[in-house]
Amino acid sequence: QVQLQESGGGLVQAGGSLRLSCAASGSIFSINAMGWYRQAPGKQRELVAAITTGGSTNYANSVKGRFSISRDNAKNTVYLQMNSLKPEDTAVYYCNADVYISRRLRSNYWGQGTQVTVSS
């Protein structure tokens, strides 16, 4: 099985920065992509940012220019650098990994979520 370990969430003032980390471990054949989702109270879960092993990235419009996603493939770790944080960024952030368990079997795994709170 695959486990995702998240770190870096917390409380920060508006305009500040946080860096989230997520390390994948376990029985992994390969990883196609890793990313971050978030869900605020009363809102739908949304994709924040994602990155493939090859380095292609995708961002939500609301975070473009402020957030940056990166990967360390050797460590199976994804990072989310969050700058110029706004109160509307407050949410539970979930790490996701799109994993190949074998050459043909593909599955998604989720972290437990980490709270990010931005005060005004």
Secondary structure, DSSP 8 states (H G I E B T S, - for coil): -EEEEEE--EEEETT--EEEEEEEEES-SEEEEEEEEEE-TTS--EEEEEEETT--EEE-GGGTTTEEEEEEGGGTEEEEEE-S--GGG-EEEEEEEEEESSSS-EEEEE---EEEEEE-
